[in-house]
Amino acid sequence: KRHYREASCGTVSLYDADGQRLSTIRYGRMPESKKATLCAQLEAECQSIMALRPDLKVVKLADGAEENWRFLEHLDLGLNEVQAAQVETVSITDFYHAAEHLKQACDLIWGAGSVTSKVEFARLRELLKEDEQGVNKVISRLRYWARGRRGQKRDELEKEIAYFRNQRHRMAYAA
């Protein structure tokens, strides 16, 4: 039996008040159980930055992988309780990955490469990105179109819908 092993990567980026990137530190690791070394490196980097600037806003960004969010939700920034309570933290599911799942759903509904799939994907992608209720509207539309599907396509479409439901609280892209 073959085992799937995944290399891992992460970044810590600093931005100014205008949203201009000042610097990025990139990390990459070969496959390792629970990404232990990568997680330790990212945590240490964040702690060293927050020790100097505990006033910074922290934005946590990842794809939908449960283990990534488990790490980010428990990320120790090295702050005391008072400092930690004052830190503004935002969690966001990477829009690129969300768009990949949306494309997959559109292809399941209208057929991969079809004009309708391309048009609906572009429309729903814009809705997801720009509308305050975008993710809820996308879920609603996908659920509506899923009703007419049966069998394996329905099952695959339900998986894509579940992705959006599970990540909904991290998909406030318009904000």
Sequence and secondary structure as in RCSB ss.txt:
>XXXX:A:sequence
KRHYREASCGTVSLYDADGQRLSTIRYGRMPESKKATLCAQLEAECQSIMALRPDLKVVKLADGAEENWRFLEHL
DLGLNEVQAAQVETVSITDFYHAAEHLKQACDLIWGAGSVTSKVEFARLRELLKEDEQGVNKVISRLRYWARGRR
GQKRDELEKEIAYFRNQRHRMAYAA
>XXXX:A:secstr
       EEEEEEEE TTS EEEEEEEEE   GGGHHHHHHHHHHHHHHHHH TT  EEEEE S HHHHHHHHT 
     HHHHHH  EEEEE HHHHHHHHHHHHHHHH TT HHHHHHHHHHHHHHHH TTHHHHHHHHHHHHHTT  
HHHHHHHHHHHHHHHHHGGG  TT 
